[in-house]
Amino acid sequence: MLRFFKQYYPIRNIFFVLGEGLFIYISVLIASRIILGDELFVLSWFLAAKIFLITFVCQACLYYNDLYDFKITDNFRELGIRLLQALGASAIFLAFVYIVIPQVIIGTGTFLISICIVILLIVSWRFCYTLILDRGIFNEKIILLGSSDLAKEIQEEIKDTKDCGYTLSVVVPESDDPVDFTDRTSASIICQKNYENLCRMARSLGTTKIIVALKERRNSLPVKELLQCRIEGIQVIDGHTFFEMLTGKLIVQTINPGWLIFSEGFQKTRIRRFVKRTVDLILSFVLLLIFMPVIVVIGILIKIDSRGSVIFSQERVGQKNKIYRMHKFRSMVEDAEKSSGPVWARDDDPRITRVGKIIRKFRLDEIPQLWNVLKGEMSFVGPRPERPVFVEELERIIPYFGVRSSVKPGITGWAQVCYGYANTVEDAIEKLNYDLFYIKNMSILIDLMIVLRTIKIVLFAKGAR
């Protein structure tokens, strides 16, 4: 497993991405040789750079078209459609590049021939990789102790994410509990009064990790057996820690304060805060200048479409529970909550105007928040700011909800790119699971990844309400 952006990914997944990039590179190289012929074909650093540009653009389009999400591309029909869309987008993007910089053109007809070879190689490569995933080849084998809700969540996640890199070999539930989750996994279920021979069982199965997700550890934690496993080189991992690195989120309903206190993370050094604020200042100022024509056009359209102000301002809860006024383009009718009072936005909300539907779809209504970032009330990346009335309600219902106020709210965030909008208490709980992961592990690199995923969401208009 490789740790990347505070999560763990199977090494084979890294090889898969690199291997696909290599196949694209080889495809363009072969096409170049076909077009130029043996006599004219000379592999120079400039030709290599031009081929690398095509490879980079193609893989970026594959990523932005969800071709590295195996939950989406789990059948060859969906794979074929998305692959053609991605390669078409690559051709359009490269055409613009070639117009601006003609020197990087690799050769007439090269890209078309490359596409044919790429499709053949990528489909073959993905077919082989799918067989590896289906058979669990190169998966790490783990033993799961416990039958808590957390243990069930871990099983469900491993079952649903076939490229997670783990195989659940054995589940050992608490001795007195009925086994009610056998349909969740194909792993063996071992019911026993104690955990004797745990180390021997792990060795015989070739297990590298033991995950502890017991309902109650007091007087039931097999200290002697787990210590022996640890001494013999088998990793013993707390269930919450394993779930965090597996999914990129926490489970607020089951974590206890002790785990939060003693786990790694929550580091907010002066250097990190300085860098984050500097990036916020530069980006917000530059983007406000770039978006100035867009701001003018949207403002005119809003005034034409409906009565009311262009900018909608509303009180939100910021860092350290300070109240500030957040600004957005108005996407609803004037006085939308006059009769209903404060309510969450719903899917296909009738209060949303015609222009509002468009700007919300592409997240353009968020542009005025750049002013909040410039003033220091918000950051580019952070938990989504909530209204005071909702914060008071959610803090009473959801444990650890107040932790969100330890950092500045953001225009985008880990919860927004992983889950989307929240319009129920259940949604708010799930978003908090992601927000806590971000607050615990926040860094400039994670912020960069969130921004890249936000661009993907905006381009494909996903998750808008």
C-alpha positions in Angstrom: 0.0 0.0 0.0 1.1 3.5 -0.8 0.1 6.5 1.3 -1.1 9.3 -1.0 -3.0 12.4 0.2 -3.5 10.8 3.6 -5.2 7.7 2.1 -3.8 4.3 1.3 -3.9 3.0 -2.3 -2.8 -0.5 -3.6 0.5 -0.4 -5.4 -1.1 -2.3 -8.3 -3.5 0.7 -8.8 -0.5 3.0 -9.3 1.0 0.5 -11.7 -2.4 0.4 -13.6 -2.4 4.2 -14.1 1.3 4.3 -15.1 0.8 1.2 -17.4 -2.1 2.9 -19.1 0.0 6.0 -19.6 2.8 3.9 -21.1 0.3 2.2 -23.5 -0.9 5.7 -24.7 2.7 6.8 -25.2 3.6 3.6 -27.1 0.5 4.0 -29.3 1.5 7.6 -30.3 5.0 6.4 -30.9 3.9 3.6 -33.2 1.6 5.9 -35.1 4.4 8.5 -35.5 6.6 5.8 -37.0 3.8 4.7 -39.4 3.2 8.2 -40.6 6.9 9.3 -40.9 8.3 6.0 -42.1 11.5 4.3 -41.0 13.8 6.8 -42.8 12.3 10.0 -41.4 11.4 8.7 -37.9 14.0 9.8 -35.3 13.1 9.8 -31.6 14.4 13.1 -30.2 13.7 14.8 -26.9 11.4 17.2 -28.7 9.4 14.4 -30.3 9.3 12.6 -26.9 8.0 15.8 -25.3 5.2 16.1 -27.9 4.2 12.5 -27.3 4.2 13.1 -23.6 1.9 16.1 -24.1 -0.6 13.9 -25.9 -0.3 11.2 -23.2 -0.8 13.7 -20.4 -3.9 15.2 -22.1 -5.4 11.8 -22.8 -5.0 10.6 -19.2 -6.3 13.9 -17.8 -9.4 13.4 -19.9 -9.7 9.8 -18.8 -9.6 10.9 -15.2 -12.1 13.7 -15.7 -14.5 11.3 -17.5 -14.5 8.9 -14.4 -12.6 6.2 -16.2 -10.5 5.5 -13.1 -13.6 4.9 -11.0 -14.4 1.2 -11.3 -17.8 1.6 -9.6 -18.8 3.6 -12.7 -17.0 1.8 -15.5 -17.9 -1.7 -14.3 -19.2 -2.9 -17.7 -17.7 -2.7 -21.2 -20.5 -0.7 -22.7 -20.0 2.1 -20.2 -16.3 1.8 -20.6 -16.6 2.1 -24.4 -18.8 5.2 -24.3 -16.7 7.0 -21.7 -13.5 6.1 -23.5 -14.7 7.6 -26.8 -15.9 10.7 -25.0 -12.5 11.1 -23.3 -10.6 10.6 -26.5 -12.9 13.1 -28.3 -12.3 15.7 -25.6 -8.6 15.0 -25.9 -8.7 15.7 -29.6 -10.6 19.0 -29.1 -8.2 20.2 -26.4 -5.1 19.3 -28.4 -6.6 21.0 -31.5 -6.7 24.3 -29.5 -3.2 23.7 -28.3 -1.9 23.1 -31.8 -3.6 26.3 -33.0 -1.9 28.3 -30.3 1.5 26.5 -30.5 1.8 24.9 -34.0 5.4 23.7 -33.2 4.0 20.9 -31.0 2.0 19.3 -33.8 3.3 15.8 -34.0 2.2 15.0 -37.6 -0.9 14.9 -39.8 -3.0 11.8 -39.1 -0.9 10.6 -36.2 -3.5 11.3 -33.6 -6.2 9.4 -35.6 -4.0 6.3 -35.9 -3.1 6.7 -32.3 -6.7 6.6 -31.2 -7.3 3.2 -33.0 -4.2 1.7 -31.3 -5.0 3.3 -27.9 -8.6 1.9 -27.9 -7.3 -1.6 -28.6 -4.5 -1.4 -26.0 -6.6 0.3 -23.3 -9.5 -2.1 -23.6 -7.2 -5.1 -23.5 -5.3 -3.6 -20.5 -8.5 -2.9 -18.6 -9.9 -6.3 -19.4 -6.8 -8.0 -17.9 -6.9 -5.6 -14.9 -10.6 -6.4 -14.3 -9.8 -10.1 -14.2 -7.1 -9.3 -11.6 -9.6 -7.3 -9.5 -12.4 -9.9 -9.8 -10.0 -12.7 -8.6 -8.5 -10.6 -5.8 -4.9 -11.1 -7.2 -2.3 -9.2 -5.2 -4.9 -8.2 -2.5 -3.8 -7.9 1.1 -5.5 -10.5 3.3 -6.9 -9.2 6.6 -8.7 -10.6 9.6 -11.5 -8.6 11.1 -12.3 -8.8 14.9 -15.7 -7.8 16.1 -19.3 -7.5 14.9 -19.9 -3.8 15.7 -21.6 -1.4 13.3 -18.1 -0.2 12.3 -17.1 -3.8 11.5 -20.2 -4.1 9.2 -19.2 -0.8 7.5 -15.7 -2.1 6.8 -17.1 -5.2 5.3 -19.5 -3.3 3.1 -16.8 -1.0 1.9 -14.4 -3.8 1.0 -17.3 -5.6 -0.8 -18.4 -2.6 -2.8 -14.9 -1.3 -3.7 -13.3 -4.0 -5.8 -10.1 -2.0 -6.3 -9.6 -1.3 -2.6 -6.7 -3.8 -2.4 -8.0 -5.9 0.5 -9.5 -9.4 0.8 -11.4 -10.2 4.0 -10.1 -13.7 4.9 -11.7 -14.2 8.3 -14.3 -12.4 10.5 -14.2 -13.2 14.2 -17.3 -11.7 15.8 -17.9 -11.2 19.5 -18.6 -14.6 21.0 -22.1 -13.9 22.3 -23.3 -12.0 19.3 -25.5 -13.6 16.5 -23.8 -13.5 13.1 -26.1 -11.2 11.1 -23.8 -10.1 8.4 -22.8 -13.2 6.5 -24.4 -12.0 3.3 -22.0 -9.0 3.2 -18.8 -10.9 2.6 -17.5 -14.2 1.3 -15.0 -14.4 4.2 -15.0 -17.3 6.6 -16.9 -16.6 9.9 -15.3 -18.0 12.9 -17.3 -18.0 16.1 -15.3 -18.8 19.3 -15.4 -18.0 23.0 -11.9 -16.6 22.9 -9.2 -15.5 20.5 -6.7 -18.3 21.1 -4.4 -19.2 18.2 -5.2 -15.9 16.5 -1.5 -15.5 15.6 -1.3 -19.0 14.2 -4.4 -18.5 12.2 -3.1 -15.2 10.7 0.2 -16.9 9.7 -1.6 -19.9 8.1 -3.8 -17.5 6.0 -0.9 -15.3 5.0 -2.6 -12.3 6.7 -0.7 -9.1 7.0 -3.2 -7.1 9.0 -5.7 -7.6 11.9 -8.4 -5.0 12.2 -9.9 -4.5 15.6 -13.6 -3.3 15.5 -15.0 -4.7 18.7 -18.2 -3.3 20.2 -16.7 -2.9 23.6 -12.9 -3.3 24.3 -13.1 -3.2 28.1 -12.5 -6.7 29.4 -12.9 -8.2 25.9 -9.8 -7.0 24.0 -7.5 -10.0 23.4 -4.4 -8.1 24.6 -2.1 -11.2 24.9 -3.0 -12.6 21.5 -2.8 -9.2 19.7 0.6 -8.5 21.3 1.9 -11.8 20.1 0.7 -11.0 16.6 2.4 -7.5 16.8 5.7 -9.0 18.0 5.7 -11.5 15.0 5.3 -8.6 12.5 1.6 -8.7 11.9 0.0 -5.2 11.8 -2.8 -4.6 14.4 -4.9 -1.6 13.3 -7.8 0.1 15.1 -11.0 -0.2 13.1 -11.6 3.6 12.9 -8.0 4.2 11.7 -8.4 1.5 9.0 -11.8 2.8 7.9 -10.3 6.3 7.6 -7.5 5.3 5.4 -9.8 3.0 3.4 -12.6 5.5 2.7 -11.3 9.1 3.3 -13.9 9.7 5.9 -14.7 9.0 9.6 -17.9 7.8 11.3 -19.0 10.3 13.8 -21.7 8.1 15.3 -19.1 5.5 16.4 -15.8 7.2 17.1 -14.9 8.1 20.7 -13.0 11.2 22.0 -10.1 9.0 23.0 -9.4 7.9 19.4 -9.5 11.5 18.2 -7.2 12.7 21.0 -4.5 10.1 20.4 -4.7 9.7 16.6 -2.4 11.5 14.2 -3.5 14.8 12.6 -5.1 18.1 13.5 -1.7 19.8 12.9 -2.1 23.5 12.2 1.4 24.9 12.2 2.1 28.6 11.6 3.9 27.8 8.3 0.9 25.8 7.1 -1.5 28.6 8.0 0.7 31.2 6.4 1.0 29.3 3.1 -2.8 28.5 3.0 -3.6 32.2 3.6 -1.1 33.4 1.0 -2.5 31.0 -1.6 -6.0 32.2 -0.8 -5.1 35.8 -1.2 -3.3 35.4 -4.5 -6.0 33.0 -6.1 -9.0 35.1 -4.9 -7.5 38.3 -6.3 -6.4 36.8 -9.6 -9.8 35.0 -10.1 -11.8 38.1 -9.3 -9.9 39.9 -12.1 -10.4 37.0 -14.5 -14.1 36.5 -13.7 -14.9 40.2 -13.9 -16.6 39.9 -17.4 -18.5 36.8 -16.2 -19.6 38.7 -13.1 -21.0 41.5 -15.2 -22.8 39.2 -17.6 -24.4 37.1 -14.8 -25.5 40.3 -13.0 -27.3 41.5 -16.1 -29.0 38.2 -16.7 -30.2 38.0 -13.1 -31.7 41.5 -13.3 -33.4 40.6 -16.6 -34.7 37.3 -15.3 -36.3 38.2 -12.0 -37.0 41.1 -9.6 -34.5 41.7 -6.8 -30.8 42.3 -6.0 -28.0 40.6 -8.0 -26.0 39.6 -4.9 -27.5 37.6 -2.1 -25.9 38.0 1.3 -26.6 35.8 4.3 -25.2 35.2 7.7 -23.0 32.1 8.1 -20.9 30.7 10.9 -17.2 31.0 10.3 -14.0 30.0 12.1 -14.3 30.0 15.9 -18.1 30.5 15.5 -17.8 34.1 14.3 -20.8 35.2 12.3 -20.0 36.8 8.9 -22.0 37.7 5.8 -21.4 35.3 2.9 -22.1 36.6 -0.7 -23.5 34.7 -3.6 -25.2 35.5 -6.9 -29.0 35.4 -6.2 -30.3 32.2 -7.7 -33.7 32.2 -6.0 -36.7 34.5 -6.1 -36.5 37.5 -3.9 -37.6 36.8 -0.2 -37.6 33.1 -0.9 -38.0 32.2 2.8 -40.6 34.8 3.6 -43.4 32.3 4.1 -41.4 29.1 5.0 -38.6 30.5 7.2 -35.1 29.0 7.1 -35.1 25.7 5.2 -32.6 23.7 3.2 -32.6 23.8 -0.6 -34.3 20.8 -2.2 -33.8 19.0 -5.5 -35.7 20.9 -8.2 -36.5 23.6 -5.7 -39.4 25.8 -7.1 -37.9 28.9 -5.6 -34.9 28.7 -8.0 -35.1 31.1 -11.0 -34.3 30.2 -14.6 -30.9 31.8 -14.5 -30.4 30.4 -11.0 -30.7 26.9 -12.3 -27.9 27.5 -14.8 -25.5 29.3 -12.5 -26.1 26.7 -9.7 -25.5 23.9 -12.1 -22.0 25.2 -13.0 -21.4 26.6 -9.4 -21.1 30.1 -10.9 -23.3 31.4 -8.0 -20.3 30.8 -5.7 -18.1 33.4 -7.5 -18.9 36.3 -5.1 -17.5 34.2 -2.3 -14.0 35.1 -3.6 -14.6 38.4 -1.9 -15.1 36.6 1.4 -11.8 34.7 0.8 -10.0 38.0 0.0 -11.3 39.5 3.3 -10.1 36.4 5.2 -13.6 35.3 6.3 -13.4 32.1 4.2 -10.7 29.9 2.6 -10.7 28.4 -0.9 -10.9 24.9 0.7 -12.7 24.0 3.9 -16.0 22.8 5.3 -19.1 24.4 3.7 -20.3 27.3 5.8 -23.7 26.8 7.5 -26.3 29.2 8.7 -26.4 29.9 12.5 -29.9 28.4 12.9 -28.9 25.1 11.3 -25.6 25.0 13.3 -27.5 25.3 16.6 -29.8 22.5 15.5 -27.1 20.2 14.2 -24.8 20.7 17.2 -27.5 19.3 19.4 -28.1 16.3 17.2 -24.7 15.4 15.7 -21.6 14.6 17.8 -18.5 16.6 17.0 -20.3 19.0 14.6 -18.7 21.9 16.4 -15.3 20.7 15.3 -16.0 22.2 11.9 -15.6 25.7 13.3 -11.9 25.1 14.1 -11.0 26.0 10.5 -12.2 28.6 8.0 -15.2 27.5 5.9 -14.5 27.1 2.2 -15.9 27.7 -1.2 -15.2 24.0 -1.9 -14.2 21.2 0.3 -13.6 17.5 0.8 -17.2 16.9 1.7 -18.5 18.9 -1.3 -16.4 16.9 -3.8 -17.1 13.5 -2.2 -20.7 13.9 -1.3 -22.3 17.1 -2.7 -25.0 19.2 -1.1 -26.8 18.3 2.2 -30.6 18.9 2.7 -31.3 16.5 5.5 -29.8 15.7 8.9 -28.6 12.4 7.5 -26.8 14.2 4.7 -25.3 16.6 7.3 -23.9 13.6 9.3 -22.4 12.0 6.2 -20.8 15.4 5.2 -19.4 15.8 8.7 -17.7 12.4 8.3 -15.8 13.8 5.3 -15.2 17.2 7.0 -13.6 15.6 10.0 -11.3 13.7 7.8 -10.2 16.9 6.1 -9.8 18.9 9.3 -7.7 16.0 10.7 -5.5 15.6 7.7 -5.6 19.1 6.0 -2.5 20.0 3.9 -1.7 22.0 0.8 -1.5 18.8 -1.3 -5.0 17.8 -0.2 -6.3 21.3 -1.0 -4.8 20.9 -4.5 -6.5 17.6 -5.0 -9.8 19.1 -3.9 -9.5 22.0 -6.3 -8.8 19.6 -9.2 -11.8 17.5 -8.3 -13.9 20.7 -8.0 -12.9 21.6 -11.6 -14.1 18.2 -12.7 -17.5 18.7 -10.9 -17.9 22.2 -12.4 -17.0 21.1 -16.0 -19.5 18.2 -15.9 -22.1 20.1 -13.8 -22.4 17.4 -11.1 -24.0 17.7 -7.7 -25.9 21.0 -8.2 -29.2 21.8 -6.6 
